[in-house]
């Protein structure tokens, strides 16, 4: 493999939200990103200088970050500072040829939970998405597809090959139950059957003219919740759906992971 991927994610902020941040590689503009947006540039292997800047003048630009791209996916985070100057930070590296790369030792602020650096993309844990809520099936399917894309784009997971079959099995299990509900332990059991390591359960709820979307990621081996995130907003277009989905995933990984204990077995009280 003689190519590398440079991935840049612009962290959502209100300041300069209406401006698209420029991403320059060796002085040439290659991306423009809105708040919460991300982009990918394929480059030949080699050494590059990456910079972020606002379209406001030469003083609104980040320092140049030098990288050595050698069959690798390099993920950057771009954000604004209090002075309005963009900040570009290398976040993680994922080799694309099976080799191993040590984590970066740069001193910059990163989210408290870094993804585990995998030896290759295929070594990342598999995840599936299941959506619940009082909305139409087509809307659930659209949210599930977009949420899965957001999770994969985070660099932490890969999707499963038989996603539709997995979801069909969950629906079939629901039909067996009078309430139509299915709990996390049952979803975990189905996840194990399909070779899934994690399942993201997203819930979408209409409320006061907006939509509230909350999601939790469970480890199928233990049925323990490891991440929780939520966001809300209008859903008038696919762009709105993409924005909220990305925000939910971003909020999941912004803080420390959470955990919930497994339900205790039923016991009878002694008389």
DOFIVEX-279571 format. One line per field, with one value per residue (C-alpha): residue number from 1; residue in three letters; x, y, z. Coordinates in Angstrom, 3 decimals. Example, Ala and Ser with C-alpha at 12.3 -4.5 7.8 and 13.67 -1.06 7.14 Angstrom:
2
num <- [1, 2]
residuo <- [ala, ser]
X <- [12.300, 13.670]
Y <- [-4.500, -1.060]
Z <- [7.800, 7.140]
This chain:
271
num <- [1, 2, 3, 4, 5, 6, 7, 8, 9, 10, 11, 12, 13, 14, 15, 16, 17, 18, 19, 20, 21, 22, 23, 24, 25, 26, 27, 28, 29, 30, 31, 32, 33, 34, 35, 36, 37, 38, 39, 40, 41, 42, 43, 44, 45, 46, 47, 48, 49, 50, 51, 52, 53, 54, 55, 56, 57, 58, 59, 60, 61, 62, 63, 64, 65, 66, 67, 68, 69, 70, 71, 72, 73, 74, 75, 76, 77, 78, 79, 80, 81, 82, 83, 84, 85, 86, 87, 88, 89, 90, 91, 92, 93, 94, 95, 96, 97, 98, 99, 100, 101, 102, 103, 104, 105, 106, 107, 108, 109, 110, 111, 112, 113, 114, 115, 116, 117, 118, 119, 120, 121, 122, 123, 124, 125, 126, 127, 128, 129, 130, 131, 132, 133, 134, 135, 136, 137, 138, 139, 140, 141, 142, 143, 144, 145, 146, 147, 148, 149, 150, 151, 152, 153, 154, 155, 156, 157, 158, 159, 160, 161, 162, 163, 164, 165, 166, 167, 168, 169, 170, 171, 172, 173, 174, 175, 176, 177, 178, 179, 180, 181, 182, 183, 184, 185, 186, 187, 188, 189, 190, 191, 192, 193, 194, 195, 196, 197, 198, 199, 200, 201, 202, 203, 204, 205, 206, 207, 208, 209, 210, 211, 212, 213, 214, 215, 216, 217, 218, 219, 220, 221, 222, 223, 224, 225, 226, 227, 228, 229, 230, 231, 232, 233, 234, 235, 236, 237, 238, 239, 240, 241, 242, 243, 244, 245, 246, 247, 248, 249, 250, 251, 252, 253, 254, 255, 256, 257, 258, 259, 260, 261, 262, 263, 264, 265, 266, 267, 268, 269, 270, 271]
residuo <- [unk, unk, unk, unk, unk, unk, unk, unk, unk, unk, unk, unk, unk, unk, unk, unk, unk, unk, unk, unk, unk, unk, unk, unk, unk, unk, unk, unk, unk, unk, unk, unk, unk, unk, unk, unk, unk, unk, unk, unk, unk, unk, unk, unk, unk, unk, unk, unk, unk, unk, unk, unk, unk, unk, unk, unk, unk, unk, unk, unk, unk, unk, unk, unk, unk, unk, unk, unk, unk, unk, unk, unk, unk, unk, unk, unk, unk, unk, unk, unk, unk, unk, unk, unk, unk, unk, unk, unk, unk, unk, unk, unk, unk, unk, unk, unk, unk, unk, unk, unk, unk, unk, unk, unk, unk, unk, unk, unk, unk, unk, unk, unk, unk, unk, unk, unk, unk, unk, unk, unk, unk, unk, unk, unk, unk, unk, unk, unk, unk, unk, unk, unk, unk, unk, unk, unk, unk, unk, unk, unk, unk, unk, unk, unk, unk, unk, unk, unk, unk, unk, unk, unk, unk, unk, unk, unk, unk, unk, unk, unk, unk, unk, unk, unk, unk, unk, unk, unk, unk, unk, unk, unk, unk, unk, unk, unk, unk, unk, unk, unk, unk, unk, unk, unk, unk, unk, unk, unk, unk, unk, unk, unk, unk, unk, unk, unk, unk, unk, unk, unk, unk, unk, unk, unk, unk, unk, unk, unk, unk, unk, unk, unk, unk, unk, unk, unk, unk, unk, unk, unk, unk, unk, unk, unk, unk, unk, unk, unk, unk, unk, unk, unk, unk, unk, unk, unk, unk, unk, unk, unk, unk, unk, unk, unk, unk, unk, unk, unk, unk, unk, unk, unk, unk, unk, unk, unk, unk, unk, unk, unk, unk, unk, unk, unk, unk, unk, unk, unk, unk, unk, unk]
X <- [0.000, 1.444, -1.333, -2.406, -5.557, -5.637, -8.899, -9.902, -12.836, -13.953, -15.270, -18.636, -18.512, -20.862, -18.168, -17.479, -20.165, -21.280, -17.746, -16.223, -12.767, -10.118, -7.765, -4.546, -2.024, 1.383, -0.229, -2.993, -6.614, -7.996, -11.071, -13.662, -15.498, -18.582, -19.054, -19.159, -18.048, -15.280, -13.442, -10.916, -8.040, -6.177, -2.495, 0.565, 2.874, 5.234, 5.822, 3.210, 2.442, -1.206, -2.753, -6.255, -7.388, -10.445, -11.232, -10.654, -6.993, -3.527, -3.624, -6.448, -4.491, -3.144, 0.420, 1.580, 1.483, 4.128, 3.239, 4.968, 2.265, 3.289, 0.323, -1.568, -4.806, -3.995, -6.929, -6.848, -9.181, -9.663, -11.220, -11.193, -9.413, -10.575, -8.584, -10.406, -7.295, -7.886, -6.072, -5.200, -4.158, -3.204, -5.614, -4.850, -3.164, -4.408, -1.940, -3.488, -0.902, -0.994, 2.068, 1.995, 2.572, 3.146, 0.752, 1.791, 3.518, 2.488, 1.318, -2.137, -5.628, -7.532, -10.764, -10.304, -10.970, -8.698, -9.563, -7.272, -4.822, -5.466, -2.879, -5.306, -8.848, -10.028, -8.797, -11.273, -14.255, -17.487, -20.587, -24.230, -26.905, -30.495, -33.012, -36.142, -38.722, -42.153, -41.319, -41.827, -39.728, -38.114, -36.981, -35.558, -33.698, -32.289, -31.119, -29.586, -27.662, -26.374, -25.512, -23.506, -21.637, -20.842, -19.517, -17.361, -16.058, -14.986, -12.231, -13.255, -15.384, -16.212, -19.694, -20.920, -21.477, -25.024, -26.472, -29.941, -30.130, -29.171, -31.886, -34.427, -33.644, -34.272, -37.620, -38.513, -37.686, -39.881, -42.840, -42.603, -43.172, -46.513, -45.081, -42.987, -40.043, -36.670, -34.107, -30.346, -29.548, -31.580, -29.905, -26.527, -27.357, -28.253, -25.104, -22.946, -24.612, -23.616, -20.053, -20.689, -18.577, -20.771, -24.326, -25.395, -29.035, -30.408, -33.764, -35.492, -38.324, -40.368, -40.731, -41.985, -41.338, -37.804, -36.379, -34.413, -31.921, -30.146, -27.854, -25.946, -23.260, -23.354, -20.711, -22.481, -20.322, -21.396, -24.540, -22.819, -23.341, -19.942, -20.879, -23.926, -24.628, -27.543, -28.487, -31.612, -32.757, -34.904, -35.007, -36.126, -33.474, -30.798, -28.257, -30.050, -30.007, -26.291, -25.501, -27.436, -26.072, -22.503, -23.249, -24.611, -21.488, -19.222, -20.965, -20.568, -16.808, -16.286, -16.417, -15.392, -17.074, -19.928, -20.920, -24.062, -24.069, -25.697, -29.131, -28.964, -30.553, -34.068, -34.113, -36.919, -37.147, -36.764, -39.747]
Y <- [0.000, 3.340, 5.666, 7.146, 8.807, 12.163, 12.494, 15.802, 16.282, 19.763, 19.764, 21.486, 24.963, 27.960, 30.542, 30.897, 28.245, 29.924, 29.811, 26.835, 26.011, 25.500, 22.523, 22.999, 20.298, 21.634, 25.050, 23.819, 23.902, 20.354, 20.540, 22.984, 21.841, 23.082, 22.579, 18.855, 18.012, 15.673, 14.994, 12.575, 13.281, 10.423, 11.227, 9.363, 8.207, 10.971, 13.883, 16.636, 19.812, 20.215, 23.545, 24.811, 28.388, 30.654, 32.630, 35.888, 36.649, 35.253, 35.755, 33.218, 30.055, 27.168, 26.040, 23.585, 19.959, 17.828, 14.205, 11.236, 9.386, 5.806, 3.565, 4.967, 6.729, 9.849, 11.453, 15.136, 17.220, 20.889, 23.406, 27.105, 28.774, 31.712, 34.056, 32.743, 31.012, 27.438, 24.603, 21.418, 18.351, 14.850, 12.506, 8.934, 6.749, 3.510, 1.609, 0.361, -2.302, -4.439, -2.873, -1.297, 2.342, 3.767, 6.448, 10.062, 11.769, 15.290, 17.459, 18.645, 18.320, 15.284, 13.633, 11.666, 8.364, 7.678, 4.802, 1.805, 1.938, -1.172, -2.964, -2.625, -1.477, -5.091, -5.429, -2.826, -4.237, -4.828, -2.829, -2.862, -0.194, -0.783, 2.093, 2.339, 5.090, 6.314, 7.260, 5.627, 2.593, 4.505, 7.199, 4.573, 2.966, 6.331, 7.120, 3.668, 3.956, 7.424, 6.518, 3.524, 5.792, 8.219, 5.402, 3.987, 7.462, 7.871, 5.346, 3.095, 0.445, -1.370, -2.470, -6.042, -7.665, -8.926, -5.839, -6.238, -9.884, -8.921, -6.251, -8.683, -11.136, -8.420, -7.591, -11.285, -11.539, -8.536, -10.163, -13.073, -10.738, -9.186, -5.799, -5.622, -4.543, -6.215, -5.577, -5.097, -8.653, -10.106, -7.785, -8.819, -12.468, -11.851, -9.772, -12.680, -14.930, -12.510, -12.007, -8.431, -6.980, -3.911, -2.844, 0.794, 1.189, 4.550, 5.949, 8.779, 10.696, 13.615, 16.344, 19.958, 20.217, 18.813, 15.318, 13.951, 11.235, 9.289, 6.327, 3.844, 1.346, -2.015, -4.703, -7.848, -10.121, -8.475, -6.474, -3.512, 0.021, 1.511, 4.808, 7.097, 10.193, 12.357, 15.407, 17.116, 19.363, 19.738, 16.941, 18.597, 17.117, 14.447, 17.148, 17.689, 13.941, 13.715, 16.650, 15.288, 11.767, 13.074, 15.149, 12.130, 10.111, 13.044, 13.435, 9.707, 9.851, 13.302, 12.192, 9.132, 5.842, 4.786, 1.367, -0.115, -3.263, -6.391, -7.067, -9.134, -12.595, -12.925, -14.055, -14.843, -13.124, -15.377, -15.510]
Z <- [0.000, -1.059, 0.075, 3.387, 4.700, 6.463, 8.408, 10.022, 12.372, 13.353, 16.900, 17.252, 18.744, 18.564, 17.881, 14.153, 13.612, 10.383, 8.945, 7.242, 8.524, 5.855, 6.075, 4.125, 3.283, 2.268, 1.785, -0.534, 0.611, 0.620, 2.891, 4.257, 7.367, 9.195, 12.945, 13.667, 10.142, 9.061, 5.850, 4.402, 2.018, 0.311, -0.173, -1.452, 1.311, 2.353, 4.733, 4.977, 6.870, 7.934, 8.943, 9.823, 9.258, 9.117, 5.926, 7.846, 7.299, 7.806, 11.603, 12.012, 11.381, 13.418, 13.721, 11.085, 12.254, 10.524, 9.800, 8.228, 6.305, 5.620, 4.795, 7.741, 8.668, 10.679, 12.488, 13.456, 15.610, 14.736, 17.119, 17.934, 20.848, 22.954, 20.715, 17.649, 16.321, 15.133, 16.854, 14.986, 17.004, 15.970, 17.738, 16.690, 14.096, 12.547, 10.335, 7.104, 6.297, 9.455, 11.105, 14.542, 15.391, 18.859, 20.122, 19.601, 22.529, 21.521, 24.415, 23.479, 24.871, 23.649, 24.756, 27.960, 26.237, 23.276, 20.959, 21.166, 18.293, 16.234, 14.127, 11.217, 10.582, 10.636, 14.225, 15.452, 17.398, 15.495, 16.341, 15.288, 15.796, 16.863, 16.972, 19.095, 19.437, 18.452, 14.862, 11.466, 10.518, 7.649, 10.079, 12.420, 9.530, 8.424, 11.963, 12.397, 9.140, 9.987, 13.578, 12.355, 9.935, 12.764, 14.956, 12.161, 11.295, 14.923, 14.198, 17.104, 15.400, 12.201, 11.154, 10.866, 7.505, 8.205, 9.825, 8.264, 9.357, 12.894, 13.037, 11.591, 14.383, 16.984, 15.355, 15.335, 19.029, 19.746, 18.030, 20.467, 23.392, 24.165, 25.049, 21.884, 24.041, 24.211, 26.925, 26.773, 27.869, 25.001, 22.507, 23.951, 23.417, 19.779, 19.367, 20.496, 17.928, 15.169, 16.385, 17.515, 20.325, 20.955, 20.190, 20.110, 21.129, 20.008, 21.069, 19.198, 20.847, 19.448, 22.077, 21.841, 18.117, 18.363, 18.459, 21.396, 20.464, 23.169, 22.655, 24.747, 23.764, 25.511, 25.682, 24.509, 26.670, 29.911, 28.961, 30.634, 29.297, 28.446, 26.778, 26.826, 24.754, 23.688, 21.687, 20.362, 17.551, 14.480, 11.926, 8.726, 6.438, 6.174, 7.015, 10.344, 10.984, 10.224, 12.501, 15.483, 14.960, 14.944, 18.043, 19.931, 19.119, 20.010, 23.372, 24.030, 23.894, 25.376, 29.006, 30.948, 30.073, 32.293, 33.480, 34.858, 36.954, 35.629, 37.112, 40.263, 40.065, 41.424, 45.026, 47.408, 50.759, 53.715, 56.028]
